[in-house]
Amino acid sequence: MIALGVVYPQYWAIDSIAIEEIFFSHLSTLKMTFCNPCKIDGLDQDVPPFLLIHMLHLQCSHFKMTTLHNSKASLCEKN
């Protein structure tokens, strides 16, 4: 569950240096969970992966940079 926190600005606002160090371990947890095809119990049918691992590789550095720079501002904005 902690690995899913990477999509929330509160995750990035705590300590950006520590978060940068553990980001890739959380990303690998997400890859293991959502980037593998699964079998439906009781049926002989495969379910395709929810996320494409190739796309995560392409987008992770841009996502990390953007989120690090915008997390504090998004927490301060009054919505």
N, C-alpha and C positions, 0 to 999 in steps of 0.2 A: 504494500500500500504506500509506503514511503516513496518508492520509485515513481509513482504517479504524480507526486508533488512537483515534478519538474515543470508542469504546465501552469503552475500558479505563481504569481509574483511574490507571494509571501515566502516561498521556498528560496528564492534568489536574494531576498532582501536581508537575510539573517547575517551571513558572513560570506561574501563573494569569493574569497580566497579558498575557504574550506569547501564551498559548494563546487567550485571548479575542479577540485581534486576528486570529489566523489561523484560528479556528474556522469562520468563514463561507466562507473559501476552500476548506477541506476539505469542508465541507458541500456546496458547489457541485460539487466533484469527485464526491461520492457521488450527487448528483442527476443529473449527466450520465451516470454509469455505470449506475445502477440504476432510474432513473425514466423511461426511454425504451423504447418497444416496439422489439423487434428482429426481424429476419427470420432464419429458419433457412436455412443454406446449402444450396443444391440443391433446396429446396422453396419453394413459393409460399405460405408460411404465416407468420403473425405470432405472436410470443410477447409476451404482455402484460407490462407493466413489473413488475419485482419489488417496487418500493416506489411508493407514491402520493405525488407531489410535494406535493399539498395537505396530506396528513397530516404530512409532514416540516415544512412551514411552521408548522402548528399546534403541533407538539410541540417544535420546536428550542429555543425560549427556556426552556421548563420543563425540558427535558433538560439544557441547559447550566447552569442555576441549580442543579439538584439534584446534578449530577455535580461541579460546583465545590465545593459545600459538603460532599459526602460522600467525595471521593476520598482525602483523607489518612486519614480514619477507617477506610475500607475497606482501606487498605494496612497499617494498624497492627493490625487485628484478627487474632487467632490462630485460624486455621481448620485 
